[in-house]
């Protein structure tokens, strides 16, 4: 049996020519030169980079120019702007007519105080006032009687004066005709002078007595006025024994128990005005110098935003915080409840056409002095100067230009490298 060999599969190869080798070598050389020329910039950039980081770990933002709003966000607590505490006006036993949480109207009676002492004193002073008024009427009658007596005496003196004057005229005529002695004539003169004196004194007595009577009436009237003021004051105190609500709202805490004996000026209950809520905010002391009364604010309640105004700033710092009060500009939302927690945004200032960038962790990593600017896949470390900061943006004063793209995520892992390669 004949075994076939592989001669049928053999192919005769002809030796390559020198031209083919030259062309192949030239093509390889050209490819290497072109590849080196194209890769040279990339290799150079790679050689410049001191660190390498994945693009997925970075967050970038573009430097833009626009209106910069500097603001702070704080947690606030809803408090009642008007929450008066009511006090006992007198000593006595208190009786409440409402309970904590009851809705009340302005002027509605909330409690009453039983004070027998003040009520009895009012009755006594009212009786004294009535007695003084009776005494005044009696004095008026006495005054009229005295005026009549004075008028009678004055009229009698006037009549006596006229009679003396008439007798004097008769005496003059008789004396001139020699029908009357000189003694009788002198007596007629004396009678006339006596009648004139009596009339004069009667007129003076009437005037003085009239002034005296008028003074006594005024004294009685002043006593009555003084007593009326005393009665009015006691009446007011008795009326204040009924404690009424000064506002429309709900009853707060009852500080004493029902039927308790209370002292004067002792707090007994409080009332909360539901139509006048404010938000009490605690702001870090680093912003204390920036806060000013009248600044605009926004209060977020659920999904709604309400305009507000900063109306009060505490002059002292407690636990590294300063306390402020924010008041709603419009009607207070009905859904608010006292001590409810709300997020409040206070607008500190607004600048126009400011170079700014989105706020990120890079600001804390570089203490606001360093930023990494991305250029052709490499992030270059660049010193910057920052200005005001807000919740969302940072003002750029120097070091960056409009349109630059920087890394706003944390740069702690870059180890302060001057250039960082960003891998896709």
C-alpha positions in Angstrom: 0.0 0.0 0.0 1.4 3.4 -1.0 1.2 6.2 1.5 0.7 9.7 -0.1 2.9 12.5 1.0 2.2 16.3 1.3 3.8 17.3 -1.9 0.5 18.2 -3.4 0.0 20.9 -0.7 3.4 22.5 -1.1 3.6 26.0 -2.8 6.7 27.2 -4.4 7.6 30.7 -3.0 9.5 33.2 -5.0 12.0 35.4 -3.3 10.7 39.0 -2.6 12.1 41.8 -4.5 14.0 44.7 -3.0 11.3 47.2 -4.0 8.7 45.5 -2.0 10.8 45.6 1.1 11.6 49.3 0.7 7.9 50.2 0.3 6.9 48.2 3.4 9.6 49.8 5.5 8.7 53.3 4.3 5.0 52.7 5.1 5.9 51.6 8.6 8.2 54.6 9.1 5.6 57.0 7.9 3.0 55.5 10.3 5.3 55.8 13.2 6.2 59.4 12.4 2.5 60.4 12.0 1.5 58.6 15.2 4.3 60.2 17.1 3.3 63.7 15.9 -0.3 63.1 16.8 0.4 61.7 20.2 3.1 64.1 21.2 0.7 66.8 22.7 -1.2 64.1 24.6 1.9 62.6 25.9 3.2 66.0 26.9 0.0 66.8 28.8 0.1 63.4 30.5 3.7 64.1 31.5 2.6 67.4 33.0 -0.1 65.9 35.1 0.9 65.0 38.6 -2.4 63.3 39.5 -5.0 61.4 37.6 -8.7 61.2 38.5 -11.8 59.7 36.9 -14.3 62.1 35.4 -17.2 60.2 37.1 -16.0 61.4 40.5 -16.0 65.1 39.5 -18.6 67.7 39.4 -18.0 70.8 37.3 -19.6 74.2 36.8 -19.1 77.2 34.5 -18.1 80.6 35.7 -20.9 83.1 34.7 -21.8 86.7 35.1 -25.2 87.6 36.6 -27.1 89.0 39.5 -25.7 87.7 42.8 -28.1 87.3 45.8 -26.4 86.8 49.1 -28.6 84.9 51.5 -28.6 82.5 54.4 -30.9 79.6 55.2 -31.9 79.0 58.9 -34.4 77.0 60.8 -37.1 79.0 62.4 -39.8 78.4 65.0 -43.3 79.8 64.7 -44.1 82.0 67.7 -47.1 84.2 68.5 -46.3 87.8 67.9 -49.1 88.8 70.3 -49.5 86.5 73.2 -50.6 88.5 76.2 -50.6 87.2 79.7 -53.5 88.2 81.9 -53.1 88.9 85.6 -55.4 89.0 88.6 -56.5 92.5 89.3 -57.5 91.9 92.9 -57.2 89.4 95.7 -59.9 86.8 95.6 -61.2 83.5 94.4 -60.9 83.0 90.6 -63.5 81.1 88.5 -62.6 80.2 84.9 -65.3 80.1 82.2 -62.9 78.7 79.5 -60.4 75.9 79.2 -57.0 75.7 77.5 -57.3 75.6 73.7 -60.8 77.2 73.6 -61.4 79.8 70.8 -62.2 83.2 72.2 -63.2 86.6 70.7 -62.2 90.1 71.7 -63.9 91.2 74.9 -65.1 87.7 75.7 -65.1 86.9 79.5 -62.5 84.3 80.4 -62.6 84.4 84.2 -64.0 86.3 87.2 -62.6 87.0 90.6 -64.8 87.1 93.7 -63.5 89.9 95.9 -66.0 90.8 98.7 -63.7 93.5 100.1 -63.6 95.7 97.0 -67.3 95.2 96.2 -68.3 96.2 99.7 -66.0 99.2 99.5 -67.7 100.3 96.3 -71.1 100.1 98.0 -69.9 102.2 100.9 -68.4 104.9 98.7 -71.5 105.0 96.6 -73.6 105.6 99.7 -71.2 108.4 100.8 -71.5 110.0 97.4 -75.3 110.0 97.7 -74.9 111.6 101.1 -72.7 114.3 99.8 -75.1 115.0 97.0 -77.9 115.4 99.6 -75.7 117.7 101.6 -75.1 119.8 98.5 -78.8 120.2 97.9 -79.2 121.2 101.6 -76.5 123.8 101.2 -78.1 125.2 98.2 -81.4 125.7 100.2 -79.4 127.3 103.0 -77.7 129.6 100.5 -81.0 130.7 99.1 -82.4 131.3 102.6 -79.4 133.4 103.5 -79.6 135.3 100.3 -83.2 136.1 101.1 -82.2 137.3 104.6 -79.5 139.5 103.1 -81.8 140.9 100.5 -84.3 141.7 103.3 -81.7 143.5 105.4 -80.5 145.4 102.3 -84.0 146.4 101.4 -84.7 147.6 105.0 -81.5 149.6 105.0 -82.5 151.1 101.6 -85.9 152.1 102.9 -84.4 153.6 106.1 -82.0 155.6 104.0 -84.7 157.0 101.8 -86.8 158.0 105.0 -83.7 159.7 106.5 -83.1 161.5 103.3 -86.7 162.7 103.2 -86.6 163.8 106.8 -83.4 165.7 106.1 -85.0 167.6 103.2 -87.9 168.6 105.5 -85.5 169.7 108.3 -83.6 171.8 105.8 -86.8 173.6 104.7 -88.1 174.0 108.3 -84.7 175.3 109.5 -84.4 177.7 106.7 -87.8 179.2 107.6 -87.0 179.2 111.3 -89.6 176.6 112.2 -87.0 174.1 113.4 -84.4 174.4 116.1 -80.8 173.8 115.4 -80.8 170.8 117.7 -83.5 169.1 115.7 -81.7 170.0 112.5 -78.5 168.5 113.7 -80.4 165.4 114.8 -81.8 165.0 111.3 -78.3 165.2 109.9 -77.1 162.5 112.3 -80.1 160.2 111.4 -79.2 160.6 107.7 -75.5 159.7 108.3 -76.6 156.7 110.4 -79.0 155.5 107.6 -76.2 155.8 105.0 -73.7 153.8 107.1 -76.3 151.1 107.8 -77.1 150.9 104.1 -73.4 150.8 103.2 -72.7 148.0 105.7 -75.7 146.1 104.6 -74.4 146.1 101.0 -71.0 145.0 102.1 -72.4 142.3 104.3 -74.6 141.0 101.4 -71.5 140.9 99.1 -69.3 139.1 101.5 -72.0 136.7 102.6 -72.7 135.9 98.9 -69.0 135.0 98.4 -69.0 132.9 101.5 -72.1 131.0 100.4 -70.7 130.5 96.9 -67.4 129.2 98.4 -69.3 126.7 100.6 -71.2 125.5 97.5 -67.9 125.0 95.6 -66.5 123.1 98.6 -69.5 120.8 98.6 -69.2 120.3 94.8 -65.5 119.6 95.0 -66.1 117.0 97.7 -68.7 115.4 95.4 -66.3 115.4 92.4 -63.6 113.8 94.6 -66.1 111.1 95.7 -67.2 110.5 92.2 -63.6 109.9 91.1 -63.2 107.5 94.0 -66.5 105.7 93.1 -65.4 105.5 89.4 -62.1 104.0 90.4 -63.7 101.4 92.5 -66.3 100.7 89.8 -63.4 100.1 87.3 -61.8 97.8 89.8 -65.0 95.8 90.2 -65.4 95.6 86.4 -61.9 94.3 86.2 -62.8 91.5 88.4 -64.2 90.0 85.1 -61.1 89.1 83.0 -61.8 89.5 79.3 -59.8 88.5 76.2 -57.9 91.4 74.6 -57.4 89.6 71.3 -59.1 87.0 69.0 -57.5 83.7 69.3 -57.2 80.7 71.6 -56.7 80.3 75.3 -53.1 79.3 76.2 -52.0 77.9 79.5 -54.0 78.3 82.8 -51.4 79.1 85.4 -53.7 78.5 88.4 -56.4 76.0 89.2 -60.1 76.5 89.2 -61.4 78.2 92.4 -58.0 79.1 93.6 -57.4 82.1 95.9 -55.2 84.4 93.8 -53.2 87.5 94.8 -53.2 90.8 93.0 -51.0 91.0 89.9 -50.6 87.2 89.8 -50.6 85.7 86.3 -53.6 83.5 85.7 -53.7 82.6 82.0 -52.5 83.6 78.5 -54.2 84.2 75.2 -52.6 83.5 71.8 -53.5 85.7 68.8 -53.6 83.3 65.8 -53.7 86.1 63.3 -50.3 87.5 64.2 -47.6 84.8 63.9 -43.9 85.4 63.6 -40.9 83.2 63.0 -38.1 83.2 65.5 -34.8 82.3 63.8 -31.4 81.4 65.2 -28.6 82.8 63.0 -24.9 82.0 63.3 -22.9 84.8 65.0 -20.7 85.0 61.8 -23.7 86.7 60.1 -24.6 88.9 63.1 -22.9 92.0 61.7 -24.7 91.5 58.3 -28.2 91.4 59.8 -30.3 94.5 59.7 -33.9 95.2 60.5 -36.0 95.5 57.4 -34.2 92.8 55.3 -36.5 90.7 53.1 -36.9 87.0 53.8 -38.8 84.0 52.5 -40.5 81.4 54.7 -41.2 78.0 53.3 -44.3 76.2 54.8 -44.7 72.9 53.0 -44.5 73.6 49.3 -45.5 77.3 49.6 -43.2 80.3 50.0 -44.4 83.4 51.9 -42.7 86.8 51.8 -41.6 88.1 55.2 -39.5 90.9 56.7 -36.8 90.8 59.5 -38.3 93.0 62.2 -36.1 92.3 65.2 -32.5 91.3 66.0 -31.3 90.4 69.4 -28.5 92.6 70.7 -26.8 89.7 72.4 -25.2 86.4 71.3 -26.1 83.2 73.1 -24.5 79.9 72.3 -22.8 81.3 69.2 -26.1 82.4 67.8 -28.1 85.6 67.5 -31.9 85.5 67.7 -34.1 87.3 65.1 -37.8 87.8 64.4 -39.3 87.5 61.0 -42.8 88.8 60.3 -45.1 87.8 57.4 -45.8 90.5 54.9 -49.2 89.2 54.0 -51.9 87.2 55.8 -50.6 84.4 57.9 -51.3 80.9 56.5 -54.0 79.2 58.5 -52.1 75.9 58.6 -49.4 77.4 60.9 -49.1 76.2 64.5 -47.2 77.6 67.3 -43.6 76.2 67.7 -43.8 74.7 64.2 -40.4 74.4 62.5 -40.0 76.2 59.2 -37.1 76.9 56.8 -36.4 80.6 56.5 -34.2 82.3 53.9 -32.9 85.8 54.7 -31.7 88.0 51.8 -28.6 89.8 53.0 -27.7 91.7 49.9 -28.0 91.7 46.1 -25.4 92.6 43.5 -25.7 93.0 39.8 -23.4 91.8 36.9 -21.2 89.9 39.3 -18.8 87.1 38.2 -19.9 84.0 40.1 -19.8 80.2 40.1 -21.9 77.5 41.7 -21.1 76.8 45.3 -19.4 73.4 46.0 -17.0 71.6 48.2 -14.0 73.0 46.4 -14.6 76.2 48.4 -13.9 74.4 51.7 -11.1 72.3 50.2 -9.1 75.3 49.1 -10.3 77.7 51.8 -11.8 79.9 49.0 -8.3 80.6 47.5 -7.8 77.8 45.0 -9.8 76.5 42.0 -9.0 73.8 39.4 -9.8 75.1 35.9 -10.4 72.4 33.2 -8.5 72.9 29.9 -8.4 70.1 27.3 -8.9 67.3 29.8 -6.5 68.6 32.4 -7.4 70.5 35.6 -4.9 73.2 36.4 -4.6 74.7 39.9 -5.2 78.4 39.9 -5.2 80.9 42.8 -8.5 82.8 43.1 -9.9 85.6 45.3 -13.5 85.1 46.4 -16.0 87.6 47.8 -19.5 87.1 49.2 -21.0 83.7 49.4 -24.6 82.6 49.3 -26.5 79.3 49.6 -26.0 78.5 45.9 -23.2 80.8 44.5 -19.8 82.2 45.3 -18.7 85.7 44.1 -15.4 85.6 42.2 -13.2 88.7 42.5 -10.1 87.6 40.7 -8.4 84.5 39.2 -11.2 83.3 36.9 -12.9 84.6 33.8 -16.4 84.4 32.4 -16.8 81.0 30.6 -14.1 79.1 32.6 -15.1 75.6 33.7 -13.9 74.6 37.1 -14.2 71.6 39.4 -16.7 72.4 42.2 -16.6 69.0 43.9 -14.1 68.2 46.6 -10.4 68.6 45.6 -8.8 67.1 48.7 -7.7 64.0 46.8 -5.6 66.2 44.4 -3.0 66.8 47.1 -2.5 70.4 45.9 -1.2 69.1 42.5 -0.6 71.9 39.9 -2.2 69.7 37.1 -4.6 66.8 37.3 -5.4 64.5 34.4 -9.1 63.8 34.0 -9.7 60.2 32.7 -12.9 59.6 30.8 
